[in-house]
């Protein structure tokens, strides 16, 4: 019995799920949909502090991922996209107060061209004392609308500018708008980033793809307790591969554990539907006219254990 219990505990720990969150603006009421107020940030940090959560750096998570160590359920990593000035003026002091590490993803063109809403290089270098600095592209494009060559060019510009200004190479990259596909992922692998992060709901565990790391957005009024319940469902997406050219989604196919017999499917604009799983295969025929150019397809066993695929209508389909 003792050995059975140890095995069960080991299995549970092996598939433990840490969480990575992403912020954008801080106390900037002009953009409420992307903003986190000082009181909301403090409430979230107090919850982490008082409920056994440990805020760690992305570097620590990467180390565990690389060594195939289980990432504890109580680990949280905090990221900030774009390097808006409001992080430096309004948000950084709270991170410093709680001594919480962070990773700041820099939209390098905005900083280099001194766009008014964005941090300067001097501000970024100061923030580097308290967290990690990483890359968020050069021009913040919709990568899916670019050719492979254009994706490479934008990333090269950002990479070289970052290295010139920071005097070290960026280890992490965050997809602008969280948008990417296999071709973009493969192109960015050429730059030898340790991890690349998306904006899909979910968590991080030993099975996570280092070039598509899930991050949950914390913007506006959010229920941090619910956000911390998200777990990543191990699923292999087969169809759809991309946004259908005629805008009509006809077939969804995915592979999951054979232990799963029932699953829930969500499609933006269509809601939830309950499906049967046969021998680990989900195969669902439909005829849904997609109403949104950005459509989220979600598989879930219980609304929190999820796998997400985002399909996006593009101006010029990628993959040259």
N, C-alpha and C positions, 0 to 999 in steps of 0.2 A: 504493500500500500504506500509506503514511504516513497519508493521509487516512482510509482505512478504519479503521486502528487508532485514530485520534483519535475517529472517530465511535463506535466500539465503546466506548471509554473514556467518552465523553460520555453514551452511553446508560446505561452502568452507573452512572455518578455521578448521573444524573437520577433514578433510582429507588432511590438509596441509602436505607437504613432506619436511623433512630436508635431508641433504646429509652427508654421511660419506665417506671420501677418504682415500686411503692407499698409502703410499710411501714405497720404499725399500732402495735404495742406493742414496747417494748424492755426486755429483761431482766425481764420480768414472767411468772414461771413459773406463775402462776395460770391463764394463758390461752395454753397452748403452741401452739395452732393459729393464733394471731394474733401470736405473739411472734417477735422476732429477738434473739438473745443478743448481748452485746458482742463475743464472739469471732467469731460468725458475721458480724456487721457489719464487723468489722475484716478478716476474710478476704475479703469481697466488695470492700471498698475497696482492699485491697492488690492484688486482681486487676485492678481498674480501673487503678490506678496503674502496675502493672508490665507491662500488656499493651496500652498505647497508647490507652486509652479516655480521653475528655475529659468530665468531669462539668460540665454547663452548666445554666443556669437555664431555667425554662419560658418566661420572657420572650424568651430568645435563640432558643428553638425556635419560638415564635410569630412572631418577626420573620422567620425564614427561611420559615415556612409562608405568611405573608402576602405576602412578596415572591416566592413560588414558587421559592425557592432550594432546591437539593438539601440535605437534612439528612444530614450525613456518617454513615457506618456506625459510626464510633467515638464518636459522641455519646451520652451517657447523661444523663437527667434523673431526679432523685430526689424523690418525693413522700411525704408522711405524712398519713394520714387520721385524722380524729376529734380530734386534739390531746389525746391521752392524756397525763397527767402524766409517764408513764414516758419519753416522748420528751425532755422538758425535764430530768428528773433523770438519765436513763441514756444517752440516745441523742445528744443535742445535742453533748456534749463530743467525740464521735468525728467528727461532721460538722465541728466547728471545728478539730480536730486536722489533718484532711486538707484543710481549707479548701474543702469541697464545698458548693455552694449546694443549696438544697432549697425545696420549696413545701409549706407546712403548711396542710391543709384543715380548717377549724374547724367543729365541730358546735356552733353558737352557743348554743343553749339550755343545753346541758350546762355550758358555760363560764360563761354569764351567771347560771345558777341555782346555780353553785358545787358541781356534783356532784363528789364526792370524788376520782374517778379522772381528772379532767380538769384541764388547765391553766387557770390564772386569766388574766384579761385582761393583768395585769402580766407574767406569764410569756410570753404571746404577743407582747406588745410588745417584750420583751427578745429573743425568738427572731427578731423582725422585723429585727434588726440584722444577722443572718447569712444570712437567706434571704427568701423571699416568703411572704406569708400570703394565703390564699384561702378560699373558701366551700364548706361541706359541708352545707348546709341549716340550717334552724332546729331541727326536732324529729327529724331523722334518720328520716323515715318510709319505708315501702315506697311509693314514688311511684306505682306501678302500681295501688295500692289507693285512690288519691285521685282525686277529680274534677279537671277542669282548673282550676276555681276554687280548690280546696284546694291544688293544686300552686303556683298563683300566690301564694296567701296565705302559705304556708309560706316561699316564696322571698323574698317581699317583707319578711316579718318578719326573716329572716336578713340580707338585704341592708341594711336600714335599721339594724339593730343593729350590724352590722359597720362600716358607715360612721360611725355615732355613736362607737363605741369606738376605731376605728383612724384615723379622720379622713381616710380615702380610700376610694374605691370598689373593691370586689373585682373583679379581672380574670378570675378563673378559678373554675369550679365543678366539683365532683366528685359524680356521681350517688351517693346513698346506696345501699349494697349493689351498686353498679354496674348498678342496674335502671332501665330506661327504655324508651320506645317513641317512635314518630314524634310522637305528640300531646304527650308530655312535652318532647321535644326542641324542638318548635315553640313551646311555652309559655315555655320557659326562654330562647329566643332573644330574647324581648321585653326581657330585662334587659341585653342588649348585653354579655354576657361575651365576652372574646376567644376563650377555649376552654372546652369542657366535656369532662370526662374520664370514661371508663368503667372497667371492670375486665376487659376482654377481652384474652386473650393476643394478641400481635401486636407491631407496631412503628409508627413514624410516618414518613411520607414525603410527597412533594409532593401525592399524591392523597388524603391523609387528610382526612376530614370534621372541621373544627374543633370541631363540636359532638358528636363521638363519637370522642375520641382514646383509642387503646388504651393500657392500662397493665398491666404484668405484676406480679402480687403476689410479693413476696419475704417470705414468712413461714415459720417453722419451718426445717427443714433443706432447703435448695434447692441445686441444681447451677447455679451462676451461669453456667457455660460454656454449658450447654444453653439457659438463659433468653436468653442473648445471641444465640442462633442464630435466634430467632423473626423471621420476616419477614411482612409483610402481603400476603396474596394479594388482588389486585384482583378483587372479586366483587360482583355486585349480587343481593341476596336478593329473590326474588319470592314464594316460599312456603316455610315458613309465615309468616304475618304476626303471629300470636299463638298462645298456647297453645290447642290445640283444646278446644272446650267439652265434648266427650265423652271427652277424655283420650287419644284415639287419633290418632296422627300418620299421615296417609294419603298425603301427597304432599310432596315437596321439589323445589323448582325454583329455579335460580339461573343467572346469566349470568356467564361468565368469558371470558378471551381465546380467540379461535378457534384459537390455536396450541396450546392444551391439549387433548390427546386422551384422557388418562386422569386420574382424580382419585380421592382417597380421601374417604369420608364417615364422620364419627363422630357418634353420637348417644348421649347419656348413658344408660347401662343397656343399650345395644344393641351397643356396640363399633364396630369399623371394617368398612367394606365397600368394595370396589373398584368404580368405576363408569366407564363410557365417556362421553365428552363429544362431542356432535354439534353442529358449527357453533357452538361456544361456549355451548351450552345443556346444563345438567344437569337432567334430569327423571327422578325416581325415585319409583315407587309402592311403598308399603309399608303395613303394618297393625300399627303398633307401639303397644302400650298403654304410655304413659309412666308410669314408676314414680316419678319425681321431680317435685316441684312446680316445681323449677328445672332446666330441661333445656338442655344445651349442644349445639348443632349446629355441627359443624366441617367445613369443606372444606379439603383439604390436597393439595399435589402431592408432598410429601416429609416430612410430619410436622412440619416447621418453617415452611414457607411456607404460612400458614393464613389463613382467613377464619372468623370466629366469629359466631354468632347465638345469643342466649340467649332462650328463651321461658319465661315464668313464669306459673304458675297464680295467678290473682288472686281476691280475695274479691268485688270489684266491678269488672268490666272497665272500664278507663279509656277515655276518649274522648267525654265528654259535650260 
